[in-house]
Amino acid sequence: MDFHNIRRITPIIFLMKKTNASTKSSELNTVLSSHFQSKINLARIKLISHFIIALCKLQTVTFEKLANAFETSVDHKSSLRRLQRFIAHYTVDSDLITRLIFSLLPKQEGLILSIDRTNWKFGQTNINIFMLGIVYKGVAFPVLFTMLDKRGNSSSQERIDLVNRFIRLFGKDVIKSVVADRELAGDRWLDFLNRNGIKYYIRIRNNFKVELLHKNKTIKARRLFYAYKINEFVYYPKIVRVNGQLF
């Protein structure tokens, strides 16, 4: 089983009202049962509920500690064995989890999507997670991700595939814009966003070459902003070309 699929359910807790642990477990069971229906049996739903609440409470992924934190009368050794079997043998449909998180969001249209990447090493193994989240009140709730089998930045095709997965699940009309950092630029990627009519706000490096079509010359991006102060907002009114795309 891909453990990250389970960890992605944790934002559910923060979207629910503040209650004590037993009430929260019961409320979460109801939410999960309603969403998963016949796709996951009740015993597994209860286990997932205990698991999520323990994750949020302890902020650790150590199975023994999580099993000890389960709000249940069952012996913790039994809970530990259940948890180990579940992780080892059960596969959670990632689309099902994504739809669950989406259904719990207070806002489901006019969405700002954020894409970002985190990369570290576990021994000799690269852990490189490329994530798409939905921004709500300054918090990005992760809904889709892909594991990159490499170090470093994502490719244009990997970015396109991730956004296309979101569009397949929820449609393009719910997207207001896409935000990303400067490493997530690229001509094919920007061309995809332009062709699909998706607005985007992506930082560029200060040494990016900007073609000023009205002046028929090319300059570095930082030269456009010499006259302005830090945090000052400026709208450049002329059409320019960056990374082969018109702006």
N, C-alpha and C positions, 0 to 999 in steps of 0.2 A: 504493500500500500504506500502511496505517496503521502508522507506525513504532513506536508505543507497544505494538502487539501483540507485536513482537519483544522490546522491553525488558522486558516482563512475564515473559519466560522466565528472566531472570537469577537469580531466587531458587533455581533448580535447582542452580546451582553451590554455593551455601552449604548445601544439604541433602545434598551428597555429601561423602564423606570427603576429607581432605586428601591430595592426591597431586601428583606433578609434572605439568607441562602436557600432555605427550604421553599419559600415562595417563588424565588427566582428560578429554582430548578423546576418547579411545577409549571411556571409560566413558559419557560423555555421548552419543556416537554410538549406543551400545547402547540407552540409555534412550530416546532420541528415536525410533530405528528401531522399537523394541518398541511404543511408544505410537502413532506415526503410521501404522505399517504401510504400506498401499498409498495412503494419503491424500497423502503427500509423498514424492517420489522420493529415492533415496539421495544423489544429488549435492547436492540442496538441503539435506538433513539434515546433511551434512558441512559445508556452508557455514554453516548456522545454528549448528552446534557451534563452529566457528572464531570466528564472530561473537560468540557469548555469552561465550566465554572471553576474547576480546580486550576486550570491554566491561568485564568484571570486573577484568581486569588493568590497563587503562589509565584506566578511569573517564572516558571521553570518547566523544562520538558523532561525532567527525571521521573520515570514511570513510578518508582516506589513512593516518592513524595506525593505525586499526583493521586495515586491510589489511596494513600493515607488521608487525603483531603476530601475524598468523595463523601457527600452528605447522604450516607446510607448506613443501615444497620448491618450490612454484609461485612464479613471479616475482610480486612484490607488485603490479606494474601489472596483471597478469592478475587477481589477487585483487580489486583495486580495481574493475575493470570488472565482474566477476561480482557483487560486492556492490552496485554501482550499479544494475545490471540487475535484481537481485533486489528491491531496495527500490522501484524505479520501476514494476515490472510484475507482481510476484507479490502476491497477497492471501492472508494467513494467516487461517484461520477462528478467530475469537476464542474460540468455545466449545471448540474443540479444544485451544487453549493453556490455557484455564481448567481443563479436565479433566486435562491433563497435570500442572499445578501441584498440583491437588487430590490426584492419585494419588501424588505424591511426599511429601506431608505425613505425618509420623509418626502423626498423630492425625486421624481422619476422622469423628468423632462427638463430641457434646458440645462443639460449636465456639462460640467467641466471635467474632462478626463485628464488625468496626470499619468505620464509614463516616466519610469525611472528604473534604475538598475543598481543592484548591490552585489559586490563581488568579494569573496574571501576564500581562504584555503583551509581545508581540514586535512592535515597531513600533506599528502601529495595530490589530493583531490580538489579541483576547482569547484567552488560553490558560486554560481553566477545566476542570480534570479532577476529576470526581466519582468517588471510588474506594471499592470494598468490599474489605476484606482479612480474612484469617483470622488470629487472634492465636494465636501459639504461643511459649511461654516469653518473653513480653514483646516479641516481634517480630511485626508485622503483615505477613503475606505478601499482596501485592495479587493478587486473582484476577479481579475484574471492574471495569470502569470505563465511564464514559460522558463524552463531551465536551459540556460545556454551552455552547451558542452565545450566551453573554451574560457579563456580569460579575456578581459577587455570589453570593448563596446559592442552593442548589438549592430547588426547590419540593417540596411534599409528594408530588405525583405522580411526580416524578423519583426520589425516595427509594423510593417504593413499587415503581416499575418496576425499580429496581436490585435490590432484595431479591427481587422476583418472578423475576428472571432467575436468581438463585442457587437459589431453590426449584425452578424448572423443571429445572435441571441436577442438583441433588443432593438435593432433597426438603427438607421442613420439619423432619423429625424429627432431622436432624443438628445443628440450631441449638440451642445452649444459651441464648444471649442476644445482644443487639445493644448495642454501646456507641457513644456519639457525644458530640460537644461540644454546647454550649448553643445554637449556631446551628441545630442540627438538631432543633428541636422543631416543634410544629405540630399542630393538632387532627386533621386528616385523616390525617396520618402516624401519630400515636399511636393513633388509632382503628383503623387497619390492623393495627398490631402487636397491639393488644388483641384484636381479632376473630380473629386467627390464633393467639392463645395464645403469642406470642413475647415472652419476657421482655426487658426493656431497662433500661439504665442510661444516662440522658441528663442531663447537667447542665442546670440552669435558671438564668436570670438572677436576681440577688437582688431585682429589682423585679417579678418575676412575681407576679401576683395568685393567691392560694391561697384557695379557698373552704373554710372549716372547717364542714362540714355539721353536726357535733354542737353547734356553737355558733351556727350560723346567721349567720355573718359572714364577711367577706372581708378578708384582710390581705396584706401583701407578704411574699414568701418569706423575706427576711432576718430577719423578726421571729420566725420559728420557731426560729432558731438563735442568738439573742443570747446565751444562757446557756452556749454551748459553745465550746471552744477549737478553734483551727485543727488540722485533721487528726484531730479526734475523731470517731469513728463514732457516729451516732445513728439509731435506728429510730423513726419516728413511728408510733404504733400506731393512730391514728384514720384514718377514711376522709376524703379531701379531694378536691377537684376542681381540676385545673390544665389550662388550655387546653381546657376542655370535657370532659375525661376524668377518670374516677374513679380514685383511687389508694388 
